Amino acid sequence: MGSMDSMTEPDPQAPEPGSATEPVEPGSATEPVEPGSATEPVEPASAPEPVVPSPELEALLRGAVGQARTAVVEYSGEDSIGEYLGAELEDPTAATHRFLAELPGYRGWQWAVVVAAAPGATHATISEVVLVPGPTALLAPKWIPWEERVRPGDLGPGDLLAPPAQDPRLVPGYMGTGDPAIDDVAVEVGLGRRQVLSMWGRAEAAQRWHDGEYGPGSAMARSTRRVCRDCGFYVPLGGALSVMFGVCANEYAADGHVVDAEYGCGAHSDTPAASGSGSPLFDPYDDGVLDLVERSDAGS
């Protein structure tokens, strides 16, 4: 067994046992974190402050009113430009001058002239001249895609309105088989068509009818206690919608319209007839009786 002197001497640069690794300079990828200490929160970078032009450059940009007016006159003519509306800085080297536009059909529009100048420049240059709408400008309505332009009630005589492709309101229906026994039953249950209402289509229609003019929430329905469900003029629909909806057959009420079973009106078949004379709501007023009042003499 060798002696202690023969053992390898420790490296003087090696860390002592139990000591922490010597920290490196901040910013390096291998910077150690002390045990138990949380990573310090990183403050979010603040937004850069807006750079403002020097007073001389700002005065140069804002003072180019005559130059901007001349640019509009050269572009559109003397009669197309009106009063000066002001200027605003776009960035440290550019500003926009605005003039009222005097053009037929462009009421409320403005001429916008962008001028630019670099630091140390002695004059501004014209970047662009454009016609822009002002706060009171008359603009065209917002563009609506063609498939969204048709609204309920727009269909007129002679118009053709095909359902969109993959219409979720429709599903393939049952087609004829040639067997009279089967086809007759199919017709009775509402089949025999190329397409029929889907479950989604029925639910959408039911909600629309329920919330519409002939639903239980309408002013007419709220003004009476009688409902269509037990009215003699109520013709229930067939199929899955028969529980909630029917067609009114009273020519003095919602004749020919689909009505909710909880809808109601004053023309219910159980409405009692008025008895007596005059209005059933008000007592008659006798206007044939005169009240005589003695008038005193003016001199007394």
C-alpha positions in Angstrom: 0.0 0.0 0.0 1.5 3.3 -1.1 2.3 6.1 1.3 0.4 9.4 1.7 3.1 11.3 -0.1 2.4 9.3 -3.3 -1.2 10.5 -3.5 -2.0 13.0 -6.3 -1.9 16.5 -5.1 -5.2 18.4 -5.4 -5.6 20.9 -8.2 -5.3 24.4 -6.7 -7.9 25.7 -9.2 -10.5 23.0 -8.4 -13.3 24.0 -6.1 -13.3 22.8 -2.6 -15.7 20.0 -1.7 -19.1 21.4 -0.8 -18.4 24.9 -2.2 -20.7 26.3 -4.9 -19.5 26.8 -8.4 -17.9 30.2 -8.9 -20.6 32.5 -10.4 -20.1 33.8 -13.9 -20.8 37.2 -15.1 -24.4 38.2 -15.5 -25.9 37.6 -18.9 -24.1 34.3 -19.6 -26.1 31.2 -20.2 -24.4 29.2 -17.4 -25.1 31.7 -14.6 -26.0 29.7 -11.5 -29.0 30.3 -9.3 -28.6 30.0 -5.6 -30.6 27.1 -4.1 -34.0 28.1 -2.7 -34.0 31.5 -4.4 -36.7 32.3 -7.0 -35.8 33.6 -10.4 -36.1 37.4 -10.3 -39.1 38.6 -12.4 -38.2 40.2 -15.7 -39.7 43.6 -16.1 -41.6 44.0 -19.4 -40.0 46.2 -21.9 -41.5 49.6 -21.9 -43.0 51.0 -25.1 -40.7 53.4 -26.8 -41.6 57.0 -26.3 -42.9 58.7 -29.3 -40.2 60.6 -31.1 -41.1 64.2 -31.7 -39.5 66.4 -34.3 -37.4 69.3 -33.4 -39.2 72.7 -33.2 -37.6 73.9 -36.4 -38.6 70.7 -38.3 -42.2 70.8 -36.9 -42.5 74.4 -37.9 -41.3 73.6 -41.4 -43.9 70.7 -41.7 -46.8 72.7 -40.4 -45.9 75.7 -42.3 -46.2 74.0 -45.7 -49.9 75.0 -46.1 -49.4 76.9 -49.3 -47.3 74.1 -50.8 -50.0 71.6 -50.0 -52.7 73.7 -51.4 -50.8 74.2 -54.6 -50.4 70.4 -54.9 -54.2 69.9 -54.7 -54.8 72.7 -57.3 -52.3 71.0 -59.7 -53.9 67.6 -59.1 -57.6 68.5 -59.3 -58.1 72.2 -60.1 -58.7 75.5 -58.3 -62.4 74.9 -57.8 -62.0 71.5 -56.1 -60.4 72.8 -52.9 -62.1 74.6 -50.0 -61.1 75.9 -46.6 -58.1 74.8 -44.7 -58.9 72.3 -41.9 -55.6 71.9 -40.2 -52.5 69.7 -40.0 -51.4 66.8 -37.8 -48.0 65.1 -37.5 -47.8 61.5 -38.8 -44.2 60.9 -37.5 -41.1 63.0 -36.8 -40.6 63.7 -40.5 -44.1 63.9 -42.0 -47.3 65.8 -41.5 -50.8 65.7 -43.2 -52.6 68.9 -44.2 -56.3 68.7 -44.8 -58.6 70.8 -46.9 -62.3 70.7 -47.5 -63.1 69.1 -50.9 -65.4 71.0 -53.2 -66.4 68.3 -55.6 -69.9 67.4 -56.8 -71.1 64.2 -55.0 -68.3 64.3 -52.4 -70.0 66.3 -49.6 -68.0 66.0 -46.4 -64.9 64.6 -48.1 -61.4 66.1 -47.5 -58.2 66.5 -49.4 -55.3 65.0 -47.4 -51.8 66.2 -48.5 -48.8 64.4 -46.9 -45.6 66.5 -46.7 -42.2 65.3 -45.5 -38.9 66.8 -44.6 -35.7 65.3 -43.2 -33.8 66.9 -40.2 -31.9 69.8 -41.4 -34.0 70.3 -44.6 -34.9 73.8 -45.6 -38.2 72.9 -47.4 -40.8 70.2 -47.4 -41.6 67.8 -50.2 -45.0 66.5 -51.3 -45.4 62.7 -50.6 -49.0 62.2 -51.8 -52.4 63.8 -52.4 -55.5 61.7 -51.6 -59.2 62.3 -51.2 -60.5 60.8 -47.9 -63.9 60.8 -46.2 -64.4 63.2 -43.4 -66.6 62.7 -40.3 -69.8 63.8 -42.2 -69.0 62.2 -45.5 -71.7 60.3 -47.3 -70.4 56.7 -47.7 -71.7 53.7 -49.5 -73.3 51.0 -47.2 -71.1 48.3 -45.8 -70.5 45.6 -48.5 -72.5 42.5 -47.9 -71.7 39.2 -49.6 -74.2 38.1 -52.2 -75.4 35.1 -50.3 -76.3 37.3 -47.3 -78.1 40.1 -49.2 -81.5 38.4 -49.6 -83.7 39.0 -46.6 -87.0 37.6 -45.6 -89.8 39.2 -47.6 -87.5 40.0 -50.6 -88.9 37.2 -52.8 -91.3 38.5 -55.4 -93.4 37.1 -58.3 -91.1 35.6 -60.9 -88.0 35.5 -58.7 -86.0 32.3 -58.4 -84.2 31.6 -55.1 -82.4 28.3 -55.0 -81.2 26.9 -51.6 -77.5 27.1 -51.0 -75.3 24.1 -51.5 -75.2 21.8 -48.5 -78.1 23.7 -46.9 -78.2 22.5 -43.3 -82.0 22.9 -43.3 -82.5 20.0 -45.8 -81.6 16.4 -45.9 -82.2 13.8 -48.6 -85.8 12.5 -48.7 -87.4 9.2 -49.6 -87.9 8.7 -53.3 -90.6 6.6 -54.9 -90.0 2.8 -55.3 -92.7 2.1 -57.8 -94.6 -0.1 -55.3 -98.0 1.6 -54.7 -98.3 0.1 -51.2 -95.0 1.6 -50.0 -95.3 4.9 -51.9 -98.8 5.6 -50.6 -97.7 5.2 -47.0 -94.6 7.4 -47.7 -96.8 10.2 -49.0 -99.0 10.0 -45.9 -96.1 10.5 -43.6 -94.7 13.4 -45.7 -92.1 11.6 -47.7 -91.8 11.2 -51.5 -89.7 14.3 -52.0 -86.1 14.7 -53.0 -85.3 16.7 -49.9 -87.0 17.1 -46.6 -86.4 19.3 -43.5 -83.6 18.2 -41.4 -83.8 18.2 -37.6 -81.8 21.4 -37.5 -84.2 23.0 -40.1 -87.3 22.1 -38.1 -85.8 23.4 -34.9 -84.8 26.7 -36.6 -88.3 27.2 -38.0 -90.0 26.3 -34.8 -87.9 28.8 -32.9 -88.5 31.5 -35.5 -92.3 30.9 -35.4 -92.3 30.8 -31.6 -90.5 34.1 -31.3 -92.4 35.8 -34.2 -95.6 37.8 -34.6 -97.8 34.8 -34.0 -96.0 33.4 -30.9 -97.0 33.5 -27.3 -94.8 36.6 -26.6 -96.5 38.9 -29.1 -98.7 41.8 -27.9 -101.8 40.1 -29.3 -101.2 36.9 -27.4 -100.5 38.8 -24.1 -103.8 40.7 -24.4 -106.0 37.6 -24.0 -106.3 34.5 -21.8 -107.5 32.2 -24.6 -105.0 30.3 -26.7 -105.1 28.7 -30.1 -104.6 25.1 -28.8 -108.3 24.8 -27.9 -109.7 27.1 -30.6 -112.0 25.7 -33.2 -110.3 27.6 -36.0 -106.9 26.0 -35.2 -105.7 23.4 -37.7 -102.7 21.5 -36.3 -99.7 20.9 -38.6 -98.7 17.3 -39.4 -95.5 15.5 -38.3 -93.2 16.5 -35.6 -94.4 20.1 -35.5 -98.0 19.2 -34.8 -97.6 19.5 -31.1 -96.6 23.1 -31.1 -98.0 24.7 -34.3 -101.0 24.9 -36.5 -102.6 27.1 -39.1 -105.3 29.7 -38.3 -108.5 29.3 -40.4 -110.3 32.4 -39.1 -110.6 35.0 -41.8 -110.9 37.8 -39.2 -107.7 36.7 -37.3 -104.3 35.3 -38.4 -106.0 33.6 -41.4 -103.6 31.3 -43.3 -100.6 31.9 -40.9 -98.7 29.4 -38.9 -99.5 30.2 -35.2 -98.0 28.8 -32.0 -100.4 26.7 -30.0 -100.0 29.1 -27.1 -100.8 32.1 -29.3 -104.2 33.7 -28.8 -106.4 36.6 -30.0 -109.8 38.1 -29.4 -111.4 36.0 -32.2 -111.1 32.7 -30.3 -114.0 30.4 -31.0 -115.0 30.3 -27.3 -115.2 34.1 -27.1 -118.7 34.9 -25.6 -121.0 37.1 -27.6 -121.7 40.5 -26.3 -125.0 40.9 -24.5 -127.2 44.0 -24.0 -126.9 47.2 -26.0 -123.8 49.3 -26.6 -120.3 48.3 -26.0 -119.6 45.3 -23.8 -116.8 47.3 -22.1 -118.5 50.6 -21.4 -121.9 51.7 -20.1 -124.0 53.7 -22.6 -123.9 57.4 -22.3 -127.1 59.3 -22.6 -126.3 62.5 -24.5 -129.9 63.5 -25.0 -130.4 65.1 -21.6 -129.5 68.8 -21.2 -128.7 70.4 -18.0 -130.3 73.9 -17.7 -128.3 76.4 -15.8 -129.8 79.8 -14.9 -127.6 82.7 -16.0 -127.5 85.8 -13.8 -127.8 89.2 -15.3 -124.5 91.0 -16.1 -125.7 94.2 -14.3 -126.7 92.5 -11.0 
